[in-house]
């Protein structure tokens, strides 16, 4: 924590003590008049101070708060918003009891603002992007104040930030990037060319120097694209979600040349996102990072299972949303119940042109009976079409052989798919919003291993029946659909992914408008 000079106040230079107390309380009462919660808090204390007294307790609280404000930029919070020097100047200029009463309330308000920002985020994500459906945890302001009053002030303020290992690793990554920026960044960019093992020349030297500055290889004087340089390129590709072929081609050069300031912005956005998710994740949970095109099972911060995924296509109506829920069951040999939006936008026009179209799907009435298509569908519009559509279980079913359910209002789930060719792509955004899994059977085995001694046979025996079968998870598993263009490994190393939906760019712009900066060393 940054050092902050101790500050003390002495009430009463000339006026009688009772008059000073009355003036102080009047100022507090007037200052909280528009804030019902703070007004109730101070009324319960008979408008007594918690910050501006001259006793050691009040001094300790002030100094802890000033120290936390000095460290606010370390968390990616706006430096000007929590400027300790400006606050000290205002405190020192508060000479009268009335002025000190007004400062008392200002300190409480700043404390509560800081607590909210560092605990659950500067932004309300739902107001920034509609696709972020996350319910940010809201903490009672008066409970926070009362908790602070009964705790060690320094430790309490430190405890407000997320205590997750990922947040700590991101904070360390942010500091390393800021120090690197202060030292000049990553140096010259790499010329746009395709560089392969065996190549030599100035472009290879630029590639070598860039990778050394980024920490992907030790210092070297080679001017040849040798095995060491190839290994460094492959590691860079792995850490940036690229095909790790060891060839520095178009997409690799683009990612290599991204400014370090852009990477710092990604880390700061990831820290804000981590604050939005400042909740217990579950000792075991499922993590779907949309930008990484993966789904992982994580046990106590260790990835115990990972598979490739396909996410929603990059269009306004197909992007996968972000939210957390609880996976409760899986369905083996599932039917696919076509979402209404797909029925009316994609299939109804085809049915109107040809009643026999999309014959692999059943048209189903509200009573569950399959509709005879002979009457046609030209009489219906998108708003009046009264039927649903269903694809029965089978090898060509859109959901494949299994789906994993965490019932939610967005009709999003994880599932198998017959379109296996898509998993070979580097960018895998093709679905209508649900998450397709490359290894759904192994994913099921990993989940079922907690409740049966032979998860493979348990699953396969039900699959062989060809019948739709629901299997409940005895212990539901939290599932988090998130979007991180910067994230860390457990060893603290940092990975980046492309902003496939452009969401982090929008979030960064919103943070910048709030005064967040990405530059050299701060705090």
C-alpha positions in Angstrom: 0.0 0.0 0.0 1.3 3.5 -0.9 2.5 5.5 2.1 0.1 8.2 3.2 1.0 10.8 5.8 -1.1 10.5 9.0 -3.7 13.2 9.4 -5.3 14.4 12.6 -8.1 16.8 13.3 -8.7 18.9 16.4 -12.2 20.1 16.7 -12.7 23.5 18.3 -10.2 26.2 17.9 -12.2 29.2 19.1 -16.0 28.4 19.3 -17.4 26.6 22.4 -17.4 22.8 22.1 -21.2 22.5 22.2 -21.6 24.9 19.4 -19.0 23.0 17.4 -20.7 19.7 17.9 -24.1 21.2 17.0 -22.6 22.7 13.8 -20.9 19.4 12.9 -24.1 17.4 13.4 -26.1 19.9 11.4 -23.6 19.7 8.5 -23.8 15.9 8.6 -27.6 15.9 8.7 -27.8 18.3 5.7 -25.2 16.5 3.7 -27.0 13.1 4.0 -30.5 14.5 3.5 -30.7 13.2 -0.1 -29.3 9.7 0.7 -31.9 7.8 2.8 -29.4 4.9 3.7 -26.6 7.2 4.9 -29.2 9.4 6.7 -30.4 6.4 8.6 -26.9 5.3 9.3 -25.9 8.6 10.8 -29.2 9.1 12.7 -28.5 5.8 14.4 -25.2 7.2 15.5 -26.7 10.5 16.6 -24.7 12.1 13.7 -21.3 11.2 15.4 -18.2 11.1 13.2 -16.4 7.9 12.0 -13.7 9.7 10.0 -13.0 13.2 11.2 -12.3 12.7 14.8 -8.9 13.4 16.4 -8.7 10.1 18.2 -6.4 7.2 17.0 -9.3 5.2 15.7 -10.5 7.9 13.4 -6.9 8.6 12.2 -6.4 4.9 11.4 -9.6 4.8 9.4 -8.7 8.0 7.4 -5.2 6.7 6.7 -6.4 3.3 5.7 -8.9 4.9 3.3 -6.3 7.3 1.9 -3.9 4.4 1.4 -6.5 2.4 -0.4 -7.2 5.4 -2.7 -3.5 5.7 -3.5 -3.6 2.1 -4.6 -6.8 2.4 -6.6 -4.9 2.5 -10.0 -3.4 -0.9 -9.2 -6.9 -2.3 -9.5 -7.6 -0.4 -12.7 -9.8 2.1 -11.0 -9.9 5.8 -12.0 -7.0 7.6 -10.4 -8.7 11.0 -10.4 -11.8 9.7 -8.9 -9.9 8.4 -5.8 -7.1 11.0 -5.7 -5.7 10.9 -2.1 -3.7 14.1 -2.5 -6.8 16.1 -3.6 -8.7 14.6 -0.7 -6.0 15.5 1.8 -6.1 19.1 0.6 -9.8 19.2 1.1 -9.5 17.7 4.6 -6.8 20.2 5.5 -8.9 23.1 4.3 -11.9 22.0 6.4 -11.3 24.4 9.4 -14.7 24.8 10.9 -16.9 22.2 12.6 -19.5 22.7 9.8 -16.9 22.1 7.1 -15.6 19.0 8.9 -19.2 17.7 9.1 -19.5 18.0 5.3 -16.1 16.3 4.9 -17.3 13.5 7.2 -20.1 12.7 4.7 -17.9 13.1 1.7 -15.5 10.5 3.1 -18.4 8.0 3.7 -19.7 8.5 0.2 -16.2 8.1 -1.3 -15.7 5.0 0.9 -18.9 3.4 -0.4 -18.1 4.3 -4.0 -14.7 2.8 -3.7 -16.1 -0.3 -2.0 -18.6 -0.8 -4.9 -16.1 -0.2 -7.6 -13.4 -2.5 -6.3 -15.8 -5.2 -5.2 -18.4 -5.5 -8.0 -17.2 -3.2 -10.7 -17.1 0.4 -12.0 -19.7 -0.4 -14.6 -23.1 -2.0 -14.7 -22.5 -4.6 -17.4 -26.2 -4.8 -18.4 -26.1 -1.1 -19.3 -23.0 -1.4 -21.4 -23.9 -4.5 -23.4 -27.3 -6.2 -23.7 -25.6 -9.6 -24.3 -24.1 -9.5 -20.8 -26.9 -11.0 -18.8 -24.8 -11.4 -15.7 -26.4 -10.5 -12.3 -23.7 -8.5 -10.5 -23.7 -9.1 -6.8 -25.0 -6.1 -4.9 -23.9 -5.5 -1.4 -25.8 -3.5 1.2 -24.0 -0.2 1.7 -24.8 0.1 5.4 -23.6 -3.5 6.1 -20.3 -2.5 4.4 -20.0 0.6 6.6 -20.8 -1.3 9.8 -18.4 -4.1 8.8 -15.6 -1.6 8.3 -16.3 0.0 11.7 -15.8 -3.4 13.5 -12.8 -4.6 11.6 -9.1 -3.7 11.1 -9.5 -0.8 8.5 -6.5 -1.8 6.3 -7.4 -5.4 6.2 -11.1 -4.7 5.6 -10.3 -2.4 2.6 -8.0 -5.1 1.2 -10.7 -7.7 1.5 -13.2 -5.8 -0.7 -11.5 -6.7 -4.0 -12.1 -10.1 -5.4 -10.1 -12.7 -3.5 -9.9 -15.1 -6.5 -6.6 -16.4 -7.7 -7.4 -15.1 -11.2 -7.8 -11.5 -9.9 -4.5 -11.6 -8.1 -2.7 -13.0 -11.2 -4.4 -10.4 -13.5 -3.3 -7.6 -11.1 0.3 -8.9 -11.2 0.1 -9.1 -15.0 -1.1 -5.5 -15.2 1.8 -4.3 -13.1 4.3 -6.2 -15.4 2.8 -4.7 -18.5 2.9 -1.2 -17.0 6.6 -1.7 -16.1 7.3 -2.9 -19.7 5.5 0.1 -21.1 7.7 2.4 -18.9 10.7 0.6 -20.4 9.6 1.3 -23.9 7.2 -1.6 -24.6 8.0 -4.5 -26.9 10.1 -2.6 -29.4 9.8 -2.5 -33.2 7.0 -4.4 -34.9 7.6 -7.3 -37.2 7.3 -6.7 -41.0 4.2 -8.2 -42.6 5.6 -11.3 -44.3 5.3 -15.1 -43.9 8.4 -16.2 -42.0 9.3 -20.0 -41.8 11.9 -22.1 -40.2 15.2 -21.7 -42.2 14.5 -18.1 -43.1 17.1 -15.4 -42.4 17.4 -11.6 -42.5 16.1 -8.5 -40.9 12.5 -9.6 -40.6 13.6 -12.7 -38.7 15.7 -10.5 -36.4 12.7 -8.3 -35.7 10.6 -11.4 -34.9 13.3 -12.6 -32.6 13.6 -9.3 -30.8 9.8 -9.0 -30.4 9.5 -12.5 -28.9 12.4 -11.8 -26.5 10.8 -8.6 -25.3 7.5 -10.5 -24.8 9.2 -13.2 -22.7 8.7 -16.1 -25.1 12.4 -16.8 -25.6 15.8 -16.1 -23.9 18.2 -13.5 -25.3 19.8 -14.6 -28.5 21.8 -13.2 -31.4 20.6 -15.6 -34.0 19.5 -14.1 -37.3 18.1 -17.5 -38.5 14.6 -18.9 -38.0 16.1 -21.9 -36.0 14.4 -24.5 -33.8 14.6 -22.2 -30.7 12.8 -19.4 -32.6 10.2 -21.9 -34.0 9.5 -23.1 -30.5 9.0 -19.5 -29.3 6.6 -18.8 -32.2 4.6 -22.0 -31.3 4.4 -20.9 -27.7 3.2 -17.5 -28.7 0.6 -19.0 -30.9 -0.6 -21.3 -28.2 -0.9 -18.3 -25.8 -2.9 -16.3 -28.3 -5.4 -19.0 -29.5 -3.7 -19.4 -32.9 -2.9 -22.6 -34.8 0.5 -23.6 -33.3 2.3 -24.5 -36.5 5.5 -22.6 -35.8 5.1 -20.5 -38.9 4.9 -16.7 -38.4 2.1 -16.0 -41.0 -0.6 -13.4 -41.4 -2.7 -13.9 -38.2 0.4 -14.6 -36.1 2.1 -11.3 -37.3 -1.1 -9.4 -36.6 -1.2 -10.6 -33.0 2.5 -10.1 -32.5 2.2 -6.5 -33.6 -0.7 -5.6 -31.3 0.4 -2.6 -29.2 1.3 -3.4 -25.6 -1.2 -0.7 -24.5 -4.0 -2.7 -26.2 -3.0 -5.8 -24.2 -3.0 -3.7 -21.0 -6.5 -2.6 -21.8 -7.5 -6.2 -22.2 -6.1 -7.0 -18.7 -7.9 -4.1 -17.1 -11.2 -5.1 -18.8 -10.6 -8.7 -17.5 -10.2 -7.3 -14.0 -13.5 -5.4 -14.3 -15.1 -8.6 -15.5 -13.6 -10.5 -12.5 -15.3 -8.0 -10.2 -18.6 -8.6 -12.0 -18.1 -12.3 -11.1 -17.1 -11.7 -7.5 -19.1 -14.6 -6.3 -18.2 -18.2 -5.2 -17.6 -20.0 -8.4 -17.9 -23.5 -7.0 -15.0 -25.7 -6.0 -16.0 -27.6 -9.1 -17.4 -25.5 -11.9 -17.7 -25.3 -15.7 -16.0 -22.4 -17.4 -16.9 -21.5 -21.0 -14.7 -18.7 -22.3 -16.4 -17.6 -25.5 -13.3 -16.0 -26.9 -11.2 -19.1 -26.3 -13.8 -21.5 -27.9 -13.3 -23.9 -25.1 -15.4 -25.5 -22.2 -13.5 -26.5 -19.1 -14.2 -28.4 -15.9 -12.3 -26.7 -13.1 -11.7 -28.3 -9.7 -10.1 -26.0 -7.1 -8.6 -23.7 -9.7 -7.1 -26.6 -11.7 -8.4 -27.5 -15.2 -9.3 -31.2 -15.0 -11.1 -31.5 -18.3 -11.1 -29.3 -21.5 -12.7 -29.6 -24.9 -13.1 -27.3 -27.9 -16.3 -25.5 -28.4 -18.3 -23.8 -31.1 -20.1 -20.6 -30.0 -22.8 -18.3 -31.5 -22.1 -16.7 -34.8 -21.0 -13.1 -34.9 -24.3 -11.6 -35.7 -26.6 -9.5 -33.5 -29.2 -12.3 -33.1 -26.8 -15.3 -32.7 -24.1 -14.2 -30.3 -23.8 -16.3 -27.2 -24.8 -14.4 -24.1 -22.8 -14.2 -20.8 -24.3 -15.4 -17.6 -23.9 -17.9 -14.8 -26.3 -20.7 -13.8 -26.4 -24.2 -12.4 -26.1 -27.3 -14.6 -28.7 -29.8 -13.2 -29.0 -32.6 -15.7 -28.0 -34.0 -19.1 -30.3 -35.6 -21.7 -28.9 -38.6 -23.6 -30.4 -39.1 -27.1 -32.1 -35.7 -27.0 -34.8 -34.3 -29.2 -34.2 -30.9 -30.6 -37.0 -28.4 -30.0 -36.4 -25.7 -32.5 -36.3 -22.2 -31.0 -39.2 -20.0 -32.1 -36.9 -17.4 -33.7 -35.4 -20.1 -36.0 -38.9 -21.5 -36.8 -40.3 -18.2 -38.0 -37.2 -16.6 -39.5 -35.7 -19.6 -41.2 -38.0 -22.6 -41.6 -41.5 -21.0 -42.0 -40.5 -19.3 -45.3 -39.3 -22.6 -46.6 -42.5 -24.4 -45.5 -44.6 -21.8 -47.2 -42.8 -22.4 -50.4 -42.8 -26.2 -50.0 -44.8 -27.9 -47.3 -42.4 -30.9 -47.5 -39.3 -28.8 -46.8 -37.1 -29.5 -43.8 -38.6 -33.0 -43.7 -36.2 -34.1 -40.9 -38.2 -31.9 -38.6 -41.7 -32.7 -37.2 -44.3 -29.9 -37.1 -46.0 -30.3 -33.8 -49.4 -28.9 -32.6 -50.0 -27.7 -29.1 -51.5 -31.0 -28.1 -48.3 -32.8 -29.0 -49.6 -34.4 -32.2 -47.5 -34.3 -35.3 -49.2 -32.1 -37.9 -50.1 -33.4 -41.4 -48.2 -31.1 -43.8 -50.7 -31.7 -46.7 -52.7 -28.6 -45.8 -49.7 -26.4 -46.3 -48.6 -23.3 -44.4 -49.1 -20.4 -46.7 -52.0 -19.1 -44.5 -49.7 -18.4 -41.6 -47.4 -15.4 -40.8 -44.5 -15.3 -38.4 -46.9 -14.0 -35.6 -49.7 -16.4 -36.3 -47.8 -19.7 -36.9 -49.3 -21.9 -34.2 -47.0 -24.9 -34.3 -43.6 -25.9 -32.8 -41.0 -28.0 -34.5 -39.0 -30.9 -33.3 -36.3 -33.2 -34.5 -36.4 -36.7 -32.9 -33.3 -38.4 -31.5 -31.0 -39.8 -34.1 -27.5 -39.7 -35.6 -28.3 -36.5 -37.6 -30.0 -34.7 -34.7 -28.8 -31.1 -34.4 -27.9 -31.7 -30.7 -26.1 -34.9 -31.4 -26.2 -37.6 -28.8 -26.3 -35.5 -25.6 -27.1 -32.1 -24.2 -26.2 -30.6 -20.9 -28.9 -28.5 -19.3 -28.8 -25.5 -16.9 -32.4 -24.2 -17.5 -32.4 -20.5 -18.3 -34.5 -17.8 -19.9 -32.1 -17.6 -22.8 -32.5 -21.2 -24.0 -28.8 -21.7 -23.9 -27.1 -25.1 -23.2 -24.1 -27.2 -24.0 -24.5 -30.0 -26.5 -23.0 -32.5 -29.0 -23.2 -31.8 -32.8 -23.0 -33.8 -36.0 -21.0 -30.9 -37.6 -17.7 -32.1 -36.3 -15.7 -30.4 -39.1 -16.2 -27.0 -37.5 -13.9 -27.9 -34.5 -10.9 -27.9 -36.8 -11.3 -24.2 -37.4 -9.3 -21.6 -35.5 -12.3 -19.3 -35.1 -15.3 -21.3 -34.1 -18.4 -19.0 -34.1 -21.1 -20.7 -36.1 -24.0 -21.7 -33.8 -27.3 -20.0 -33.1 -26.1 -19.2 -29.6 -25.8 -22.5 -27.8 -22.4 -24.1 -27.1 -21.4 -27.1 -29.1 -18.7 -29.5 -27.6 -16.1 -31.4 -29.5 -15.8 -34.2 -26.9 -19.3 -34.3 -25.3 -19.1 -38.0 -24.3 -15.8 -37.4 -22.4 -17.4 -34.3 -20.9 -20.3 -36.4 -19.7 -18.0 -39.1 -18.3 -16.1 -36.4 -16.3 -19.4 -35.1 -14.8 -20.8 -38.6 -14.1 -17.6 -39.8 -12.5 -18.7 -38.0 -9.3 -21.8 -40.2 -8.9 -21.1 -43.6 -10.6 -18.1 -46.0 -10.5 -18.3 -46.7 -14.2 -19.4 -43.5 -16.0 -18.5 -44.8 -19.4 -20.8 -47.8 -19.2 -23.5 -45.8 -17.4 -23.6 -43.3 -20.3 -23.2 -45.8 -23.1 -25.9 -48.2 -21.9 -28.4 -45.4 -22.1 -27.1 -44.1 -25.4 -27.5 -47.6 -26.9 -31.3 -47.6 -26.2 -31.8 -44.7 -28.6 -34.4 -43.4 -26.2 -34.4 -39.9 -24.9 -33.2 -40.2 -21.3 -32.7 -37.6 -18.6 -29.9 -38.1 -16.1 -29.8 -35.7 -13.1 -26.5 -34.6 -11.6 -26.6 -35.6 -8.0 -24.6 -32.4 -7.2 -25.5 -29.6 -9.7 -22.4 -27.9 -11.1 -22.1 -24.1 -11.5 -21.6 -23.1 -15.1 -20.2 -19.7 -16.1 -20.4 -18.4 -19.7 -17.8 -15.7 -19.8 -15.9 -13.6 -22.3 -12.2 -13.0 -21.6 -9.7 -11.6 -24.1 -7.1 -11.8 -21.4 -6.8 -14.6 -18.8 -4.0 -16.3 -16.9 -2.7 -19.8 -16.3 -2.3 -21.1 -12.8 1.5 -20.3 -13.1 0.7 -16.7 -13.7 1.5 -16.6 -17.4 -0.9 -14.5 -19.4 -2.9 -15.5 -22.5 -4.8 -13.3 -25.0 -7.7 -14.0 -27.4 -9.3 -12.0 -30.1 -12.3 -9.8 -29.3 -14.5 -11.9 -31.5 -17.7 -10.0 -30.7 -16.1 -6.6 -30.1 -17.5 -6.6 -26.5 -14.2 -5.8 -24.7 -13.7 -2.8 -27.0 -17.1 -1.4 -25.9 -16.3 -2.1 -22.2 -12.9 -0.4 -22.5 -14.5 2.7 -24.0 -17.0 2.8 -21.1 -14.2 2.4 -18.6 -12.1 5.1 -20.3 -15.1 7.5 -20.0 -15.1 6.8 -16.3 -11.5 7.9 -16.1 -9.7 4.5 -16.3 -6.3 4.9 -17.9 -3.9 2.4 -19.5 -0.3 3.6 -19.4 3.0 3.2 -17.6 3.6 2.4 -13.9 0.8 3.7 -11.7 0.1 3.7 -8.0 
